[in-house]
Amino acid sequence: MNNLKNDLWAWLVFVLVWGYIVYNFGSLPDRVPVHYNFQNVPDRYGHPAEVFINLALIVPYFALLFMESTVLGMKGQQNQQNMAQIQQYARLMLILLPSGIALGEVLTWQGILGTSGMMKVIFSMVGVFLMLTGNISPRVSRNFLSGFRTAYTLRSDLAWYDVNRKGAYLMTLCGLLVILLTWVLPGNWPIFGLLGSVAVLLLGMLQLGKRAKTLWEQDARKIPLDQKPF
């Protein structure tokens, strides 16, 4: 249960957040905004009990908790360590992001936090996750679970390491861009900053896909497409 021990601080945050929500639940209005449009204006109202729907978002956490890299087919000690770190980042996001969303909703209903403040916190967490994932991905060798995986990168070490290294730069850049635009842009504009950053990421991935094919064609030790990569 080493994974659970590594996540204890996140579970402490989880308990504190949901303890606060339960403690203050009785004082919340019977009708609250539960959904917002792109202008950050409420377009649906409901009962505050809907905040507990966020708890369902942590269910995948338990699958990652007991999933070992050896079971995932990861070979090599360094690969397994890197994969375990990626899994931990994913687990922490599954605990902290839903809790942050729920706390933001409750604080907004209490009039303590504006909707723009909640949005900034959530978007910043997304940016941090992109940066952390980008920092680890290029250190993992060819596999089906982590990194920039295409038919070409999975069949060529040359394509794999080159594309995943550049993909790491791309994810780190997009993560920084999300955080920067989130805190610089006024009002409701951060959501367009997030969408723009995602668009940059997708366009970059398309270019990396083309590069992967070119490098695969140049690789004298490539694996043919009609053969399994492993």
C-alpha positions in Angstrom: 0.0 0.0 0.0 2.9 2.3 -0.7 0.8 4.2 -3.2 -1.8 5.1 -0.6 1.0 6.3 1.8 2.3 8.6 -1.0 -1.2 10.1 -1.4 -1.9 10.7 2.3 -1.4 14.5 2.1 -3.9 14.7 -0.7 -6.4 12.6 1.3 -5.9 15.0 4.2 -6.9 17.9 1.9 -9.8 15.8 0.7 -11.1 15.3 4.3 -10.7 18.9 5.2 -12.5 20.1 2.0 -15.4 17.7 2.3 -15.5 18.3 6.1 -16.0 22.0 5.4 -18.7 21.3 2.8 -20.6 18.9 5.1 -20.3 21.3 8.1 -21.7 24.3 6.1 -24.2 22.4 3.9 -27.2 23.2 6.1 -26.6 26.9 5.7 -26.6 26.9 1.9 -29.5 28.2 -0.1 -32.1 25.7 -1.3 -31.6 26.9 -4.9 -28.1 27.6 -6.3 -26.4 28.0 -9.7 -25.0 24.6 -10.7 -23.9 25.3 -14.3 -22.5 28.3 -16.2 -22.3 29.3 -19.8 -19.2 30.6 -21.7 -19.9 34.1 -20.3 -19.7 32.6 -16.8 -23.4 33.4 -16.3 -25.5 30.8 -14.5 -27.8 28.9 -17.0 -29.1 26.2 -14.7 -30.1 26.2 -11.0 -30.5 23.2 -8.7 -30.2 21.9 -5.1 -26.8 22.2 -3.4 -26.8 18.5 -2.9 -25.6 18.3 -6.5 -22.1 19.2 -5.2 -21.7 15.6 -4.0 -21.8 14.4 -7.7 -18.2 15.5 -7.7 -17.4 12.5 -5.5 -18.0 10.2 -8.4 -15.1 11.7 -10.2 -12.6 10.1 -7.8 -13.7 6.5 -8.5 -11.0 5.9 -11.2 -8.5 6.8 -8.5 -8.9 3.4 -6.9 -8.1 1.6 -10.2 -4.8 3.5 -10.4 -4.1 2.9 -6.7 -3.8 -0.9 -7.2 -2.4 -0.8 -10.7 1.3 -1.7 -10.8 3.6 -0.9 -13.7 4.6 -4.5 -14.0 1.0 -5.5 -14.6 0.8 -2.8 -17.3 3.7 -4.5 -19.1 6.3 -1.8 -18.4 9.8 -3.2 -18.7 12.9 -1.9 -17.0 13.2 -0.4 -13.5 13.5 3.2 -14.7 10.4 2.8 -16.9 8.4 1.4 -14.0 9.5 4.3 -11.7 8.6 6.9 -14.3 5.2 5.2 -14.9 4.6 5.1 -11.2 5.2 8.8 -11.0 2.8 9.5 -13.8 0.2 7.4 -12.1 0.7 9.3 -8.9 0.2 12.6 -10.6 -3.0 11.2 -12.2 -4.2 10.0 -8.8 -3.6 13.3 -7.1 -5.5 15.1 -9.8 -8.4 12.7 -9.3 -8.5 13.6 -5.6 -7.7 17.3 -5.7 -9.5 18.5 -8.8 -13.0 17.3 -7.9 -12.5 18.5 -4.4 -11.3 21.9 -5.6 -14.4 22.2 -7.9 -16.7 21.3 -5.1 -15.1 23.7 -2.7 -15.2 26.4 -5.3 -18.9 25.8 -5.8 -19.7 26.0 -2.1 -17.6 29.1 -1.6 -19.4 30.7 -4.5 -22.8 29.9 -3.1 -21.7 31.4 0.2 -20.6 34.6 -1.6 -17.0 34.2 -0.4 -15.5 33.4 -3.9 -16.5 34.8 -7.3 -17.0 32.4 -10.2 -13.9 33.7 -11.9 -11.7 32.9 -8.9 -12.9 29.3 -9.0 -12.2 29.0 -12.7 -8.6 30.3 -12.2 -7.8 27.7 -9.6 -9.1 24.8 -11.7 -7.4 25.9 -14.9 -4.1 26.4 -13.0 -4.3 22.8 -11.8 -4.8 21.6 -15.4 -1.7 23.6 -16.4 0.4 22.1 -13.6 -0.6 18.6 -14.6 0.4 19.2 -18.2 3.8 20.4 -17.1 4.4 17.5 -14.7 3.4 14.9 -17.3 5.6 16.5 -19.9 8.5 16.4 -17.6 8.3 12.6 -17.2 7.0 11.3 -20.6 10.2 11.4 -22.6 12.1 9.3 -20.1 9.9 6.2 -20.7 10.8 3.8 -23.5 8.4 2.5 -26.1 5.1 1.3 -24.5 1.4 1.2 -25.1 0.4 3.3 -22.1 2.5 6.4 -21.7 3.9 9.0 -24.1 3.2 10.0 -27.7 2.0 6.7 -29.1 1.4 6.2 -32.8 1.9 3.3 -35.2 5.3 4.9 -36.1 6.6 5.8 -32.7 5.8 2.4 -31.3 7.8 0.8 -34.1 10.9 3.0 -34.0 13.2 4.0 -31.1 14.4 6.9 -33.3 10.9 8.2 -33.8 9.8 7.5 -30.2 12.6 9.4 -28.3 12.7 12.3 -30.7 8.9 12.9 -30.9 8.4 12.3 -27.1 11.2 14.8 -26.3 9.6 17.4 -28.4 6.2 16.5 -27.1 7.4 17.1 -23.6 8.5 20.6 -24.6 5.1 21.1 -26.2 3.1 20.0 -23.1 5.3 22.1 -20.8 4.8 25.1 -23.0 1.0 24.6 -23.1 0.9 24.1 -19.4 2.7 27.4 -18.8 0.4 29.1 -21.3 -2.7 27.9 -19.5 -1.4 29.2 -16.2 -0.2 32.5 -17.6 -3.4 33.2 -19.6 -5.6 32.1 -16.7 -4.1 34.8 -14.4 -3.5 37.5 -16.9 -6.7 37.6 -18.9 -9.6 39.5 -17.2 -13.1 38.4 -16.5 -14.3 35.3 -18.3 -11.5 35.4 -20.9 -9.4 32.7 -19.2 -11.7 30.0 -20.7 -10.7 31.1 -24.2 -7.0 31.0 -23.0 -7.6 27.4 -22.0 -9.2 26.5 -25.3 -6.5 28.3 -27.2 -3.8 26.4 -25.3 -5.6 23.1 -26.1 -5.7 24.1 -29.8 -2.0 24.7 -29.7 -1.4 21.3 -28.1 -3.6 19.6 -30.7 -1.9 21.3 -33.7 1.5 20.5 -32.2 0.5 16.8 -31.9 -0.5 16.7 -35.5 2.9 18.0 -36.5 4.6 15.5 -34.3 2.5 12.7 -35.9 3.9 13.7 -39.3 7.4 13.9 -37.9 7.1 10.4 -36.4 6.2 9.0 -39.8 9.3 10.7 -41.4 11.6 9.4 -38.7 10.2 5.9 -38.9 10.9 5.9 -42.6 14.5 7.0 -42.0 15.1 4.4 -39.2 17.2 1.5 -40.5 16.0 -0.6 -37.5 12.3 0.2 -37.7 9.7 -2.4 -37.2 7.3 -2.8 -40.3 3.8 -1.7 -39.8 2.4 -5.2 -40.5 4.3 -6.5 -37.5 3.5 -6.1 -33.8 5.8 -3.5 -32.1 6.4 -5.8 -29.1 
